Amino acid sequence: MKCSNFAEIPKAITNEDSLTVPAGTYFFIQNGSSRLEDVFDIFKEQLKGVGNFIVIETVEPFFCKTNINQPIYELRLIVL
């Protein structure tokens, strides 16, 4: 079972612990280890000619059915 912790919120939140990212095109890859250092290789086709983007790496949230000893990392590319 794959799980994501993106949530659509109807209006802006001003909580200091939250981040609101703009609407855009999102790409992601899931695997068993961190791949943040490989972002330009993984997403090289998606990054061609792109000026602005955001990269976020997360670990599957605890409420997903996942093995706690083998977390799933999700690398997200947000093209602005």
Secondary structure in CASP SS format (residue, H / E / C, confidence):
PFRMAT SS
TARGET T0000
AUTHOR 0000-0000-0000
METHOD secondary structure of the structure
MODEL  1
M C 1.00
K C 1.00
C C 1.00
S C 1.00
N C 1.00
F C 1.00
A C 1.00
E C 1.00
I C 1.00
P C 1.00
K C 1.00
A C 1.00
I C 1.00
T C 1.00
N C 1.00
E C 1.00
D C 1.00
S C 1.00
L C 1.00
T C 1.00
V C 1.00
P C 1.00
A C 1.00
G C 1.00
T E 1.00
Y E 1.00
F E 1.00
F E 1.00
I E 1.00
Q E 1.00
N E 1.00
G C 1.00
S C 1.00
S C 1.00
R C 1.00
L H 1.00
E H 1.00
D H 1.00
V H 1.00
F H 1.00
D H 1.00
I H 1.00
F C 1.00
K C 1.00
E C 1.00
Q C 1.00
L C 1.00
K C 1.00
G C 1.00
V C 1.00
G C 1.00
N C 1.00
F E 1.00
I E 1.00
V E 1.00
I E 1.00
E E 1.00
T E 1.00
V E 1.00
E C 1.00
P C 1.00
F C 1.00
F C 1.00
C C 1.00
K C 1.00
T C 1.00
N C 1.00
I C 1.00
N C 1.00
Q C 1.00
P C 1.00
I C 1.00
Y E 1.00
E E 1.00
L E 1.00
R E 1.00
L E 1.00
I E 1.00
V E 1.00
L C 1.00
END
